[in-house]
Amino acid sequence: MRRPVKALLAIATVAGLATAFLQAGVGAAPARAAGRTSVHVGTAPTHQNPMTLALPGGQTAASCADPSVVRGVGRDRSWYLYCTTDALTTTEQNPDGSLVQHGVPTYRSDDLTHWTYVDDAFPTKPSWVGDANGIWAPDVVYRAGSHGRPGTWYLYYAASDTPTATAPTGGGSAVGVATSSSPTGPWTDAGGPVVAAQPAPNGAGQRWEFDPEVITDHGVTYLYFGSYFGGVHVRRLSSDGLRSIPSTERQIAIDNRYEGTYLMQHDGWWYFTGSATNCCNGALTGYGVFVARSRSPLGPFTDQDGVAITSTRVGGTPLLAQNGNRWVGTGHNTVVTDLAGQDWIVYHAVDRADPYYAGQGTYTKRPVLIDPLDWVDGWPVVRGGAGPSDTVQPGPVTQPGQRPSYRPVLAPVDVPGRPIRAASTSFDGSALPPSLTWTREPDPSTWTVADGTLRWQTQAADLHPPATPLASVLSEPAPRGDYVVETTVAVDTPATGDGMNYVQGGLIVYGDDGNSLRLVSNSIFDTRQTEFGKEVTPQPAGAPNYGNMVVGPVGDRTTLRIVHRLVDGEDRYTASTSVDGRHFVRGGTWTADLGTSPRIGLISLGGAGFTSTFDDLRVSTVRSVRG
């Protein structure tokens, strides 16, 4: 088994982290900043998220988005962390009051949780990228030297845009690379793109060539790249690692779903992980990580339901999702293996109580977190399925002589308990049960109850006030206390094709028109996805009102489940979906204040011309089973 350690040719198939570093070749040049953390031999120390990023002068960095982590080689036992270009503090400001941006800030650590700032990888931007454009999502790998020669570090990155012949922007995004003899630089840019800007297949602008990821399999090195606009692709790299080969390009994931690709190998499988939805939406960020696997690094990758991530009904099993604690927007991951053989997922998140840089409007901070990655029945789970942590936790084993303190324990899963029959219906007969009432009753010709189903035409309306028209809601009072609400729905949008964006049908937990949660089968451009959204009003000027996450795949009929729990005085709502009504895929959790009398029910909206067919509305108590 090859653990998920980032490296190029010489160490790509080595089993075990310590062996990989012994075989990697000569050590790198020493880093340029002092201030290493203290590590004690014995039991591995504890830690608490977020990681600590110490800056000169005693400050702590506020953000480390899109993290990449590697360990030194040879005698260098330190770990190195690289972050996307971002502001580190609110005290460093430009003359116009904007925050100073650091080009791929780099940190060193001895324990993988406490980090000391070393330098910026790009104090100035490469000329081909241009001053007006960003350097994002670093991926750092090492290639060992041969015949006693030193090895080389490669830093791949996304250029958010490039200049045109007449303007500083507009040339399209691209992937670049810089090299160094040290993991802390100085870095020498290759002087041009590894992946140049590409036109979008629909002819509307350029694809998003974001978020590079480099792996090696059987002596061949591959570069993965891409994002929502255009999808994720892979190409072979040239032998020197400085160019990609366009003729080898292959699509890995459909557009409008994934970015932040990371690949790892475990027990003969390659695992694709990618992040979905909006990374940077303040407290309404629903970003999360999904996983699919293949016997080949070139795919096809399928999820636990057997659905491909190239399908229009997009596959992908949730791996890392917010769980109702402090953290939301848990995404864009890397994975490292500690010296005890335990895998750890490193990712960024958003503190829902403190999401923005102070005084900078809606500029979202994304601190960096770490949690254990476990393997259950051939699939990865985070912290035994418990998800991101916000309390003191056992830490990784990062130095020789330490003993592990983390022991995986499967987290409990909430499932339906005793049916609450007075609140449930199977739509028998030809009329709605009296418990269900309309908010803005639609034209009677647009819905029918017959043959054990409710058929309801989708409305050219939604629930995003002050935008109008506002859609109809069919609902009943939510039970007091904890409960589960479910429905099985089929929305008759075709499985393929565009032009029906945001047509959807499914569940709603409704406080009022401006405060609700929805779990729906949704059309998102050319894809069909299950979306779990949260609407909040009023909000401060400029702040978002709506945030979304996605869950499991859409089927011909999709069962949608929302579990409500009252935890520490907060209402937590967790989504699950199923394509067969038996095996459920658990997604993320929103906390929401929906008032003293929330309602549960159904919606069918987002555009006219289609029909949502509901089999039932089932309500039950909650019981927990061991995951």
Buried (B, 14 or more C-beta within 10 A) or exposed (E): EBBBBBBBBBBBBBEBBBEBBEEBBBBBBEBEBEEBBEBEEEEBBEBBBBBBBBBEEEBBBBBBBBBBBBBBBBEBBBBBBBBBBBBBBBEEBEEEEEBEBBBBBBBBBBBBBBBBBBBBBBEEBBEBBBEBBBBBBBBBBBBBBEEEEBBBBBBBBBBBBBBEEEEEEBBBBBBBBBBBBBBBBEBEBBEBBBBBBBEBEEEEEBBBBBBBBBBBBEEBBBBBBBBBBBBBBBBBBEEEBBBBEEEBBEBBBBBBBBBBBBBBBBEEBBBBBBBBBBBBBBBBBBBBBBBBBBEEBBBBBBBBBEBBBBBBBBBBBBBBBBBBBBBBBBBBBBBBBBBBBBBBBBBBBBBBEEBBBEEBEBBBBBBBBBBBBBBEEEBBBBBBBBBBBBEEBBBBBBBEEBEBBBEBEBBBBBBBBEEBEEBBBBBEEEEBBEBBBEBEEBEEEBBBBEEEBBBBBBBEBBBBBEEEEBBBBBBBEBBEEBBBBBBBBBBBBEEEEEEBBBBBBBBBBBBBBBBBBBBBBBBBBBBBBBBBBBBBBEBEEEBBBBBBBBBBBBBEBBBBBBBBBEEEEEBBBBBBBBBEEEEBBBBBBBBBEBEEEBBBBBBBBBBEEBBBBBBBBBBBBBBEEEB
